[in-house]
């Protein structure tokens, strides 16, 4: 028949649309979710088969895989992976194992979300467990979670972290509310009944008295999970008041004396030491300086300058150190868990006695002992070293700045005190070095002497040591890592042949995250 043979008024139905079959390989769904349809949980007889449906959101032909979790025994799946229809629907057949057990079936979209369904199997029937937590500890509990695991005992679970019980029947309820209701628990297999709060409190009880069709009350004693000290990351503060303030000041005064005498040795006058140091820094003009020093009577002029200003650098350094010494202070810094050890941690100080830890020679990492009692009392102990001369020097900076607020360093304050510009003007130029150059050399020489003084007690035999022991009540996070503690500490600082008792409050908090720097 040709087209021309089709009569007027006749019509031809269009051919049917071809069936839309899902592609052989489904799509991945990074932003998609999946859920089982109509079943909160399954209660099956051994060997029973059940077809389960899943739906995706949004609907699409995703690749969906299935897995059996927990004690699935000889349970089988019709397919390990399917492709959902364009409507986001798919089915899988589950055949129960030949013996009583419980497990979970997981459906997962490729690169996307997943869902699980509980499966309980028994030929003797199913019962309900009413789980009642019993906890006498001090950790705050907002929500209790319960779980029932088949074919195991609490002893076999051992120290398995709570919340990682694959295949368990689960329930949750706010603390203080009615018991946790766990339905469809299989009668027959050995059951371990677990209760937990986060990952920081848990307990377990073996149960063999479940009867089909009835509810069984199970009281489970819960206890603190051992504190996860290896995950410690705390900002620590050990504040103190010296037991004997005068002894504390005497220790610092002695240290300042050692610093000052190293900077300006007693074998020579302060003037001679300063001029000798200028000569050593004069470089190519060193010979010209020595000639000018001899011919121009630099030593006599400088001595007169010293007398006119009533200068005593050694005495001033000691006075500044005592003036700047905080009468109370703190050790502050970061306490980090070892990561592998349960009784060691690293303490890195930011401040030492109210002074910058790096400035006092105590910024190194210090290994300390770090332990916890079952009642969440923590204990921190150890010792940190410091340089007595540098400690006195850091205090001296505060004292110098109280007198000369513009000074940014003690040597800068010393240059202002000596008045290097006036001294250089009186001494005059030498070689290629004019008066401004001479004044700068004077300031450099004072800084050189100061740095020499600061290093006077850097050798190990002369380092000071502060020993301490702290304890306090701690709180933990969901993973049982300590997030804060508050208590007290005792310690002793030994240096320069003296010892000073210290005591105060010990506190620690989780450090506040630092904002990343803005891009330039």
FIFILUM-57875 format. One record per residue (C-alpha): x, y, z negated; residue in one letter. Coordinates in steps of 0.25 Angstrom, whole numbers, padded with zeros to 4 digits, always signed. Each point is the difference from the previous one (the first is absolute). Layout:
N
XYZA
...
end
This chain:
520
+0000+0000+0000X
+0005+0014+0003X
-0003+0012-0008X
-0009+0005+0011X
-0009-0012-0003X
-0004+0005-0014X
-0014+0006+0001X
-0004+0013-0006X
-0004+0000-0015X
+0009-0012-0002X
+0011+0000-0011X
+0012-0008-0003X
+0004-0002-0015X
+0014+0004-0003X
+0009-0012-0003X
+0002-0002-0015X
+0012+0006-0008X
+0011-0010-0002X
+0001-0005-0014X
+0010+0008-0008X
+0010-0010-0005X
+0010+0004-0011X
+0015+0002+0006X
+0009-0012-0002X
+0008+0008-0010X
-0007+0010-0009X
+0004+0014-0004X
+0008+0004-0012X
-0008+0009-0010X
+0009+0009-0009X
-0012+0008-0004X
-0010-0011+0000X
-0006-0008-0012X
-0007-0014+0000X
-0010-0006-0009X
-0007-0013-0002X
-0015+0000+0003X
-0010-0004-0011X
+0009-0008-0009X
+0006+0005-0013X
+0005-0014-0003X
-0002-0014+0004X
-0003-0012-0008X
+0002-0013+0008X
+0000-0014-0002X
+0013-0008+0004X
+0001-0002+0015X
-0012+0010+0003X
+0001+0009+0012X
-0004+0014+0001X
+0000+0010+0011X
+0004+0014-0004X
-0002+0013+0007X
+0008+0013-0001X
-0002+0014+0006X
+0010+0011+0002X
-0002+0015-0001X
+0001+0006+0010X
-0005-0011+0009X
+0010-0005+0010X
+0006-0012+0006X
+0011-0001-0011X
+0009-0012-0002X
-0004-0006-0014X
+0009-0011-0007X
-0005-0008-0011X
+0008-0006-0012X
-0003-0009-0012X
+0006+0005-0013X
+0002-0007-0013X
-0003-0015-0003X
-0007-0003+0013X
+0004-0015+0000X
-0004-0006+0013X
-0010+0011+0004X
+0000+0003+0015X
-0004+0011+0009X
-0006-0001+0014X
+0009+0011+0005X
+0012+0007-0006X
-0002+0012+0009X
-0012+0005+0008X
-0003+0012+0009X
-0012+0008-0005X
-0011+0004+0010X
-0001+0014+0005X
-0011+0002-0011X
+0011-0004-0010X
-0006-0013-0004X
+0007-0014-0001X
-0002-0013-0007X
+0009-0011-0006X
-0004-0014-0005X
+0006-0003-0014X
+0000-0015-0005X
+0001-0002-0015X
+0011-0009-0005X
-0003-0014-0005X
+0002+0004-0015X
-0004+0010-0009X
+0008+0013+0000X
-0002+0015+0002X
+0007+0009+0010X
-0002+0012+0009X
-0002+0002+0015X
+0007+0012+0006X
-0004+0007+0013X
+0010+0010+0005X
+0000+0009+0013X
+0013+0001+0007X
+0007+0012-0006X
-0012+0004-0007X
-0009-0003-0013X
-0003-0013-0006X
-0011-0006-0009X
-0001-0012-0009X
-0011-0009-0004X
+0000-0010-0012X
-0002-0015+0003X
-0004-0009-0012X
-0001-0015+0003X
-0005-0011-0009X
-0008-0013+0000X
-0004+0002-0015X
-0006+0014+0002X
+0004+0014-0005X
-0001+0008-0012X
+0002+0014-0005X
+0011+0005-0009X
-0003+0012-0009X
+0014+0005-0003X
+0003+0008-0013X
+0013+0007-0001X
+0006+0000-0014X
+0011+0011-0001X
+0007+0005-0013X
+0011+0009+0007X
+0001+0015+0001X
+0001+0002+0015X
-0012+0007+0006X
-0010-0009+0008X
-0010+0006+0009X
-0004-0012+0008X
+0001-0015-0002X
+0002-0009+0012X
-0003-0015-0001X
+0004-0012+0008X
-0002-0015+0001X
+0011-0009+0007X
-0002-0014+0003X
+0009-0012-0001X
+0010+0007-0009X
+0003+0003-0015X
+0004+0012-0007X
+0014-0006-0002X
+0001-0003+0014X
-0003+0015+0003X
+0011+0004-0009X
+0004+0014+0002X
-0007+0002+0013X
-0004+0015+0001X
-0015+0002-0002X
-0007+0004+0012X
+0008-0009+0009X
-0009-0013-0001X
-0003-0004+0014X
-0013-0007+0002X
-0006+0004-0014X
-0015+0003-0003X
+0001+0014-0006X
-0009+0010-0007X
+0003+0014-0007X
-0007+0009-0010X
+0002+0012-0008X
+0007-0002-0014X
-0010-0002-0011X
-0012-0004+0009X
-0006-0013+0001X
+0008-0013+0003X
+0006-0002+0014X
-0009-0009+0008X
+0006-0010+0009X
-0010-0008+0008X
+0002-0013+0008X
+0011-0005-0007X
+0002-0015+0004X
-0002-0011-0010X
+0010-0011+0000X
+0014+0006+0003X
+0009+0006-0011X
-0002+0015-0001X
+0009+0011-0005X
-0008+0012-0005X
+0008+0013+0001X
-0003+0014-0005X
+0008+0012+0003X
+0000+0016-0001X
+0008+0005+0012X
+0014-0007+0000X
+0003+0004-0015X
-0009-0009-0008X
-0004-0014+0003X
-0004-0014-0007X
-0004-0014+0005X
-0008-0012-0006X
-0002-0014+0006X
-0014-0004+0001X
-0006-0014+0002X
-0014+0002-0006X
-0008+0006+0012X
-0013-0007+0002X
-0008+0001+0013X
-0011+0010+0000X
+0004+0006-0013X
+0007+0012-0005X
+0013-0001-0009X
+0005+0010-0009X
+0016+0001+0001X
+0007+0009-0010X
+0014+0003+0006X
+0011+0006-0009X
+0007+0011+0008X
+0014+0005-0004X
+0010+0011+0006X
+0008-0004+0012X
+0014+0003-0004X
+0004+0014+0003X
+0007+0001+0014X
+0012+0007-0005X
+0008-0002+0013X
-0010+0009+0007X
+0003+0012-0010X
+0000+0014+0006X
-0001+0010-0011X
+0004+0014-0003X
+0006-0001-0015X
+0002+0010-0010X
+0007-0002-0014X
-0001+0014-0007X
+0008+0002-0013X
+0004+0008-0011X
+0014-0002-0006X
-0001-0006-0014X
+0011+0010-0004X
+0000+0012+0009X
+0013+0005-0006X
+0007-0013+0003X
-0006+0001+0014X
+0006+0014+0002X
+0013-0004-0006X
+0001-0011+0011X
-0003+0010+0011X
+0010+0010-0006X
+0011-0010+0000X
-0003-0004+0014X
+0000+0015+0004X
+0014+0001-0007X
+0006-0011+0008X
-0006+0006+0013X
+0006+0014-0003X
+0013-0006-0004X
+0001-0008+0013X
-0004+0012+0008X
+0010+0010-0007X
+0010-0009-0007X
+0005+0005-0014X
+0015-0001+0005X
-0002+0013+0008X
-0008+0012-0001X
-0013+0002+0007X
+0006+0011+0009X
+0012-0009+0004X
-0009-0012+0003X
-0009+0009+0009X
+0012+0007+0007X
+0007-0014+0002X
-0013-0005+0006X
-0001+0012+0010X
+0014-0003+0004X
-0003-0014+0003X
-0012+0004+0009X
+0007+0011+0007X
+0004-0009+0012X
+0010+0007+0009X
+0000+0012-0009X
+0005-0008-0012X
+0015+0005+0001X
-0005+0015+0002X
-0009-0002-0012X
+0011-0005-0009X
+0009+0012+0005X
-0011+0010-0003X
-0004-0007-0013X
+0015+0002-0005X
+0002+0014+0006X
-0014+0005-0003X
+0000-0005-0014X
-0013-0008+0002X
+0001-0007-0013X
+0001+0012-0008X
-0011+0007+0008X
-0010-0012-0001X
+0003-0001-0015X
-0003+0014-0003X
-0013-0002+0008X
-0003-0012-0009X
+0002+0008-0012X
-0008+0012+0004X
-0012-0009+0003X
+0003-0009-0013X
-0001-0012+0009X
+0001-0014-0005X
-0005-0010+0011X
+0002-0012-0009X
-0009+0006-0011X
-0010+0005+0010X
-0002-0014+0006X
-0003-0005-0014X
-0009+0011-0003X
-0008-0002+0013X
-0001-0015-0003X
-0006+0002-0013X
-0009+0011+0004X
-0005-0008+0012X
-0002-0014-0007X
-0014-0004-0001X
-0004-0003-0015X
-0009-0011+0005X
+0000-0006+0014X
-0004-0013+0007X
+0006-0011+0009X
-0009+0000+0012X
+0001-0009+0013X
-0005-0011+0008X
-0001-0015-0005X
-0001-0010+0011X
-0002-0015-0002X
+0011-0009+0005X
-0009-0007+0010X
+0005-0014-0004X
+0003+0001-0015X
-0011+0000-0011X
+0009+0007-0010X
+0009+0010+0007X
-0003+0013+0006X
+0008+0012+0006X
-0001+0014-0007X
+0005+0012+0008X
+0000+0013-0008X
-0005+0013+0005X
+0003+0008-0013X
+0008-0003-0012X
-0003+0007-0013X
-0007+0011+0008X
+0011+0002+0010X
+0002-0005+0014X
+0005-0014+0000X
+0009+0001+0011X
+0007+0012-0006X
+0003-0007-0013X
+0005-0012+0008X
-0012-0010-0003X
-0007-0001+0013X
+0005-0014+0003X
-0010-0012+0000X
+0000-0007-0013X
-0004-0014-0003X
-0009-0001-0011X
-0008-0011-0007X
-0015+0000+0003X
-0010-0009-0007X
-0015-0002-0004X
-0007-0007-0011X
-0013-0007+0003X
-0008+0011-0006X
+0006+0010+0010X
+0010+0006-0009X
+0012+0004+0008X
+0015+0001-0004X
+0011+0008+0007X
+0014-0001-0005X
+0014+0004+0005X
+0011+0010+0001X
+0004+0012+0009X
+0013+0006+0001X
+0003+0015+0001X
+0012+0009+0001X
+0001+0009-0013X
+0007+0011+0007X
-0010+0000+0011X
-0011+0000-0010X
+0006+0012-0007X
+0002+0007+0014X
-0014-0002+0004X
-0005+0006-0013X
+0010+0011+0002X
-0006+0004+0013X
-0013+0002-0007X
+0007+0009-0011X
+0007+0008+0011X
-0012+0002+0008X
-0007+0006-0013X
+0011+0010+0000X
+0002+0002+0015X
-0013-0004+0007X
+0005+0002+0014X
+0011-0011-0002X
-0002-0013+0007X
+0012-0007-0006X
+0008+0001-0012X
+0013+0004+0008X
-0008+0011+0007X
-0004+0005-0014X
+0015-0001-0004X
+0004+0008+0012X
-0010+0011-0004X
+0005-0001-0015X
+0014+0001+0005X
-0004+0011+0010X
+0009-0006+0011X
-0003+0013+0009X
+0006+0009-0011X
+0012-0009-0003X
+0003-0002+0015X
+0000+0016+0002X
+0010+0001-0012X
+0009-0011+0006X
-0001+0005+0014X
+0002-0007+0013X
+0011-0010+0004X
+0005-0005+0013X
-0012-0001+0010X
-0010+0000-0012X
-0007+0013-0003X
-0007+0004-0013X
-0013-0007+0005X
+0008-0013+0003X
+0007+0001-0013X
-0014+0001-0007X
-0005-0012+0007X
+0012-0008-0004X
-0002+0004-0014X
-0014-0006+0001X
+0004-0012+0007X
+0011-0002-0011X
-0010+0001-0011X
-0009-0010+0007X
+0012-0010+0002X
+0003+0001-0015X
-0015-0002-0003X
+0000-0013+0008X
+0012-0005-0006X
-0006+0002-0014X
-0013-0007+0004X
+0008-0012+0004X
+0007-0001-0013X
-0008-0012-0006X
-0004-0007+0013X
+0010-0011-0003X
-0007-0013-0005X
+0006+0001-0014X
-0005+0014-0003X
-0014-0002+0006X
-0012+0002-0010X
-0011-0011-0002X
-0014+0001-0004X
-0006-0013-0004X
-0015-0001-0001X
-0012-0009-0003X
-0014+0004+0003X
-0014-0007-0001X
-0014+0003+0002X
-0014-0004+0005X
-0001-0002+0015X
-0011+0000+0010X
+0000-0008+0013X
-0006+0001+0014X
-0008-0010+0007X
+0013-0009+0003X
+0004+0001-0015X
+0011+0010+0003X
+0003+0010-0011X
-0006+0014+0004X
+0003+0007-0013X
+0004-0002-0014X
+0001+0009-0013X
+0008-0003-0013X
+0013+0005-0006X
+0015-0003+0000X
+0013+0001-0008X
+0014+0002+0005X
+0014+0004-0003X
+0009+0009+0008X
+0015-0002-0002X
+0011+0009+0005X
+0012+0007-0004X
+0001-0009-0012X
-0013+0004-0006X
-0014-0006+0000X
-0014+0006+0000X
-0013-0007-0003X
-0011+0003+0010X
-0015-0003+0000X
-0013+0004+0006X
-0012-0003+0009X
+0002-0010+0012X
-0010+0001+0011X
-0001-0004+0015X
-0010+0002+0011X
-0001-0004+0014X
+0007+0011+0009X
-0008+0009+0008X
+0003-0003+0015X
+0008+0010+0007X
-0006+0007+0012X
+0008-0003+0013X
+0007+0012+0005X
-0007+0008+0011X
+0005-0002+0014X
+0009+0011+0004X
end
